[in-house]
Amino acid sequence: MSRPRVPVRIEAEVLFRAGHTCCVCRTKGKEVQIHHIDGNPSNNTLDNLAVVCLDCHSRVTGTRGLGRSYSRVEVRKYKRSWDQQVQYSRHVHHPRITYRKELITQIDLIVCEILACPPRDSRVKVLLDMLYEIFLWRGNREITRKIIEGLNHMAVMSGIGTTPIAPLVAEKLWDMCSQYVGPETVPMDKQDTLEVLRCIDALNILAEYNCEFGRGKSAVQPIAGHAERFFEVGLWYSKKRIADTVLNGYEKALKSCYSSKRIVFGFGRTTLRKSVRKLQNLLSAQRPGWSKERIRLKKLLAI
């Protein structure tokens, strides 16, 4: 059986975000290829695809004699760090006050248009991408807060019933924070932490409402996947508040899979429990001393 090919649109996006340059050695002009970080050739999510040169690819995938190959965690951090550096190396313009007010109005209009779209309307993804572009190229604290507020509102509405857009909203909530690849590369101050927590709160609402009302099978897996990434950010930055907020979301979502002590969304419960086990592995590998979080994870598996 031939190896499945990365879809052309996704391949182009991955290469663009990396500036067509290896995320490990960052040497421009070298031949590159796309590497599946988790080793699964069918997992073509943007977060799982890293651009590496032929030299670094052998260090990522193969054994190196007595030396150690790059771990998946290392490759993911290299990818996020390099993608962020490429983004910020491109022209970033901070708008004047009057223009920022116009942008805030535009954000409100985009959010309203998304909510007015039919569930499977292709414009939803285009409009969500537009919000993210505003965040990247025109963002400041005020604009970022407004975009997160809009995504939070969309999380409520999509979780209640518009499940086809729920995975897209979850993805954008993560995109807003994907630049935090570790304190040694990107610092996180108090305001940054609050923005991350707001995004997690919105994702938690999306997870809870989807399990209780929407019960969208196609939504619960990407929601859990992005929750895992937020949890890992908490581990990287040694911020228990971030990790605990993620766990709050799992607890509410798992309980929402029940009604009168009877399981009503079995697929959601199974998916979330699998995700909790992944969190246990991450915690054991990166923060084995966090006993409170370890106990909480064990209790989540009992729900």
C-alpha positions, 0 to 999 in steps of 0.5 A: 500500500502506497503512503498517503500523500499530504493534501496539496492545500495543507502542504502549501500552508505548511511550507508557507508557514515555515518559509519553505525552510527546515524548522530544525537547522533553519538553513535557507535554500536546502531541499525540504520535505514534510515530516509527520511528527507523531509518525502517523502518515494519515494525521495531516493536521497542521500542528502535526506536520513539520518542514525538515531538510533531508539531513535533519529528517534522518535525525528526526526519524532514524537511529543515530548510533550512540546518539539520540534522535530528536523526540516528538516533543522536541520536533514540535517545539522546533516547528512552533518556534520556527513558524512563529519566527517566520510569521513575525519576520514578515511585515507587521504593522500596528495600526493607529487608534482610529484604525483600531476602532475600525478593526474592532467593528470589523471583528464584530461584523465578521463574528456576526456573519459567521454566526449567520452562515449555514452550518456547512457554509464554506465561508465560515473557514474563510471568515475564521481565517480572516480573524486570525490574519487580523490577529497576526498582522494587526493585533494588539491586546485590545484587538486580541481580546476582542477576537477571543471574545468573538471566538468564545461567543462562537464556541457557545453557539457551535457547541449548542447545535452548529457542530460542523463549525465547532472543530474550526472554532477549536482550531482557531482558539489554539492558533491564537496561542500556538506561538508559546513554544517554551519560555526559552524561546517565547516568554509568557507574561501575566497578560499573555497568561490571561489570554491563554486562559481565556482561550482555554475557557472558550474551548472548555465551553465548546467541549462541555456544550458539544457533549451535552447538546451538540454531541458531534462526533466530528467535533469532540476529537479535534477539541480534545486534541487542542486541549492536549496542546494547551495542557502541554503549554502549561507543562512547558511554562510550569504554569499549573493554572493553565494545566488546571484550567484544561482539566476543569474543561475535561471534568465538565465535558465528561460529566456532560456525557451523562444524563441522570447517571446514564451515558448519553454520549458514549463516543464523547466519553470514550474519546475524552478518556483516551485524551486523559490518558495522553495527558497522563503520559505528558505529565509523567514525562515532563512534570512528574512532581505535579502530584495534584494534577496526577490525582485529578487525571486519575479521578477523571478516568473514573467519571 
